[in-house]
Amino acid sequence: MAGIGGYVVDYPGAAQSRFRGFPVPYFIYRGDVLRAGDGGILRGRFQINDRLEFDLSFGGSLNADSDKNTLRQGLPDLDFLAEIGPQLTWRAWQEKDRSVTVNLPMRASISLGDGGVQSQGFVLNPRVTYRDRVFIGGTTLSLGVGPIFASERLMDYFYEVRPQYALRDRPAYDATSGYLGTEVSVGITRVLTPQVRLFTGAQIGVFSGATNRGSTLLARETNWNLAFGLAWAIWESDRRSKE
């Protein structure tokens, strides 16, 4: 069981952020092929060789009430976004408890809300991650960076202003596919007891040079997301995985 809280932007490039918090029940299973809760919600892992691995990648974003966002007032609300798709992982470097991996995921985006389940296009998010499992004081440090490219449908979801919603200070805008921005993240996990872990992290979105900088909805060149939480292992099996 994990409890997560954070200060999160309403959408990429938004001018406003707000505190969000919720409990998350989850389980971790490490099988030779099927894995859950460790590097993804649920994924099937297919080892190509010692350095290459093919599996499923998951992502998503929280919903946002447009009436609570100054720039989006009068526009349709943003629903929960779920993302799923194939991913190629390359272990570029590994030495004892430190590693560098390159992930190449291509995910389909699906919105879940009052409007039902709708396709919102695709996202490509290549990423380089450095992980140090013996960082200061026995903590685990993760550093990641990678650009995000999205299809027109997903760009429209965030940045389009249809003519019927246009205002004097919010002109109509038709978003296009391309470069959405770059994501930089840092995360720290600390094992307090064999059953309890504390984690915190920050995520920075950089939108300078983004394809849809012309939209008034893309208001910031940088965004900050801050999160923290506590995970408690209620039960674990006696049988251990090999990794």
C-alpha positions in Angstrom: 0.0 0.0 0.0 1.4 3.4 -1.0 0.2 6.9 0.0 1.2 9.5 -2.6 0.9 13.3 -2.5 2.3 16.0 -4.7 2.1 19.4 -6.2 1.2 18.7 -9.9 0.6 20.9 -12.9 -2.9 20.6 -14.6 -1.3 19.6 -17.9 2.1 20.0 -19.7 2.9 23.7 -19.9 0.0 24.8 -17.7 0.2 28.0 -15.7 -1.4 26.5 -12.6 -0.6 23.6 -10.3 -2.4 22.1 -7.4 -1.9 19.6 -4.6 -3.1 16.1 -5.3 -3.1 13.1 -2.9 -4.4 9.6 -2.9 -3.7 6.0 -1.7 -2.5 3.4 -4.2 -2.8 -0.4 -3.5 -0.4 -2.4 -5.6 1.6 -5.6 -5.7 5.0 -6.5 -7.0 5.7 -9.8 -8.8 9.0 -10.6 -10.5 8.7 -13.6 -12.8 10.9 -14.6 -15.7 8.4 -13.1 -18.2 5.5 -11.5 -16.4 6.2 -8.6 -14.0 4.1 -6.3 -12.0 4.6 -3.2 -9.9 8.3 -3.0 -10.4 9.1 -0.6 -13.3 5.6 -0.7 -14.5 2.0 -1.6 -13.5 2.0 -4.9 -15.5 4.4 -5.9 -18.2 5.5 -8.9 -20.1 9.3 -9.1 -20.4 11.0 -10.7 -23.3 14.8 -10.9 -23.1 16.5 -10.5 -26.4 20.0 -10.7 -25.1 22.0 -9.6 -22.0 21.5 -5.9 -22.8 18.2 -5.7 -24.8 14.7 -6.3 -23.5 11.3 -5.9 -25.1 8.2 -5.3 -22.9 5.2 -3.1 -22.3 5.4 0.5 -21.1 2.8 2.4 -19.1 2.2 6.1 -18.4 -0.5 8.6 -18.0 -1.6 11.9 -16.3 -4.3 13.1 -13.9 -7.5 14.8 -14.8 -8.0 18.6 -14.6 -11.2 20.7 -14.0 -11.1 23.5 -16.6 -13.2 25.7 -14.4 -10.4 25.8 -11.8 -7.8 26.7 -14.5 -7.8 30.4 -15.5 -6.6 29.8 -19.1 -9.0 26.8 -19.7 -12.2 28.3 -18.3 -15.1 27.4 -20.6 -13.1 24.6 -22.3 -13.9 20.9 -21.9 -12.3 19.3 -18.8 -9.2 17.1 -19.2 -9.9 13.5 -18.2 -7.5 10.9 -16.8 -5.1 9.8 -19.5 -3.9 6.2 -19.6 -1.0 5.2 -21.9 0.2 1.8 -22.9 2.4 0.5 -25.7 5.6 -1.5 -26.6 9.0 -0.6 -25.3 12.6 -1.5 -26.1 15.1 -1.2 -23.2 18.8 -1.2 -23.7 21.1 -1.6 -20.7 23.8 0.7 -21.9 26.0 0.4 -18.8 25.9 -1.5 -15.6 28.5 -1.8 -12.8 27.5 -3.4 -9.4 24.6 -1.3 -8.1 24.8 1.5 -10.8 23.4 1.4 -14.3 22.4 3.5 -17.3 19.4 2.4 -19.4 17.9 3.7 -22.6 14.1 3.2 -23.0 12.3 3.6 -26.4 8.5 3.4 -25.7 5.7 4.1 -28.1 2.4 4.4 -26.2 -1.3 4.9 -27.2 -3.1 7.5 -25.1 -6.7 6.8 -23.9 -8.8 9.3 -22.0 -11.1 8.0 -19.2 -13.9 10.2 -18.0 -17.5 11.4 -18.3 -17.1 11.2 -22.1 -16.3 7.5 -21.9 -13.2 5.9 -23.2 -11.7 7.7 -26.1 -8.4 7.4 -28.1 -6.2 10.5 -27.8 -3.4 9.5 -30.2 0.1 8.4 -29.5 3.2 9.5 -27.7 6.9 8.7 -28.2 9.1 9.3 -25.2 12.7 8.0 -25.6 14.5 8.3 -22.2 17.9 7.8 -20.6 17.9 6.8 -16.9 20.8 6.6 -14.5 20.2 4.6 -11.3 22.4 4.4 -8.2 21.2 1.9 -5.6 23.9 2.7 -3.1 23.5 6.5 -3.0 24.2 8.5 0.2 23.0 6.7 3.3 21.7 3.6 1.5 19.2 5.5 -0.6 18.4 4.8 -4.3 18.9 7.7 -6.7 17.3 7.8 -10.2 17.9 10.5 -12.8 16.1 10.6 -16.1 15.8 12.8 -19.2 14.1 12.5 -22.5 12.1 14.3 -25.2 8.4 13.8 -25.8 6.8 13.6 -29.2 3.1 13.4 -29.7 0.5 12.9 -32.4 -1.8 15.7 -33.5 -4.8 14.2 -31.6 -2.9 14.3 -28.3 -1.6 17.8 -29.0 -5.2 19.0 -29.7 -6.3 17.4 -26.4 -3.9 19.7 -24.5 -3.5 22.8 -26.7 -6.4 23.2 -29.2 -8.8 26.1 -28.9 -11.8 25.5 -31.1 -13.5 28.6 -32.6 -16.6 28.3 -30.4 -14.3 28.6 -27.3 -12.1 31.5 -28.6 -11.9 34.7 -26.6 -10.1 38.0 -27.1 -7.2 36.8 -25.0 -7.5 33.2 -26.1 -7.7 33.0 -29.9 -8.6 29.9 -31.8 -5.7 27.5 -32.3 -5.3 24.2 -34.1 -2.5 22.2 -32.6 -0.1 20.1 -34.7 1.9 16.9 -34.1 5.6 17.1 -33.2 7.8 18.0 -30.2 5.8 18.4 -27.0 8.7 19.1 -24.7 11.5 17.5 -22.6 11.1 15.8 -19.3 13.8 15.8 -16.6 13.2 13.8 -13.4 15.0 12.9 -10.2 13.8 10.4 -7.6 15.1 9.2 -4.2 13.9 6.1 -2.4 14.9 5.3 1.2 14.3 2.0 2.9 13.3 2.7 6.5 12.6 -0.9 7.5 12.3 -4.1 5.4 8.6 -3.3 5.0 8.5 0.5 4.7 10.0 2.7 2.0 10.0 6.5 1.7 10.2 8.1 -1.7 10.3 11.6 -3.1 10.8 13.0 -6.5 10.7 16.0 -8.8 9.9 16.3 -12.5 10.7 19.2 -14.7 9.0 19.9 -18.0 10.9 22.1 -20.5 8.8 23.5 -23.3 11.1 25.9 -25.0 11.0 25.2 -28.7 7.8 23.1 -28.4 5.8 22.7 -31.6 2.7 24.3 -30.1 4.3 27.3 -28.4 1.8 29.4 -30.4 -1.2 28.2 -28.2 -2.1 30.4 -25.3 -2.8 27.2 -23.3 1.0 26.4 -23.4 1.7 29.2 -20.9 5.0 28.2 -19.3 8.4 27.3 -20.7 9.1 25.2 -17.6 6.9 23.2 -15.2 7.7 21.6 -11.9 6.0 18.5 -10.4 6.9 17.5 -6.9 5.8 14.2 -5.3 6.4 12.3 -2.1 5.0 9.2 -0.5 5.3 6.1 1.7 5.1 2.5 0.7 4.3 -0.3 3.1 4.7 -4.0 2.2 1.8 -5.7 4.0 2.9 -9.2 2.9 5.6 -10.9 0.9 6.2 -14.5 -0.2 9.1 -16.6 1.1 10.2 -17.4 -2.4 12.6 -14.7 -3.7 13.3 -13.7 -7.3 16.8 -14.0 -8.7 17.0 -10.3 -9.5 
